[in-house]
């Protein structure tokens, strides 16, 4: 087993969980107050591990060939989100939340595309359906989760519609960028034709 290749996803997981523990314990700090860190402490690690565990089950435990770069990319958005809260970036930088939806969906969709080996899908248009369509669906599901957890009984209900539409658009645009990067990477890895 290539233990070095597992270092990155394990470090990302450990850093995320460590910050979640701090946020849950210090929930009275302004950057953590009312942001559901007790629930995140359970849900984020489960979501971060869902893809590697699903891959492992589908491939009967063949850890030597695991797409650990893809796993790392799938896990990074959770670390970015928690770090943004830890550093109070959501409240101190007005565009931080928007940037997160774009960048995190780029990372998530590129990671999932690598894990699923989307670059080899045929016909070629199926790649766009999987990456962009999958990214848009995940953005929708995330926004439904945010609405349920934070918005439905919160103070942000008046601006929620516009924010949700913007977040879903940014997430889908991040998925488009993930497809473009995936196609560029696949083209570079293709053996030269003679």
Buried (B, 14 or more C-beta within 10 A) or exposed (E): EEEEBBEBBBEBBEBBBEBBEBBBEEBEEEBBEEBBBEEBBEBBBEBBBEBBEEBBEEEEEEBEEBBBBBBBBBBBBBBBBBEBBBEBBBEEEEEBBBBBBBBBBBBBBBBBBBBBEBBEBEEEEEBBEBBBEBBBEBBBEBBEEBBEBBBEEEEEEEEBEEBBEEBBBBBBBBBBBBBEBBBEBBEEEEEEEE
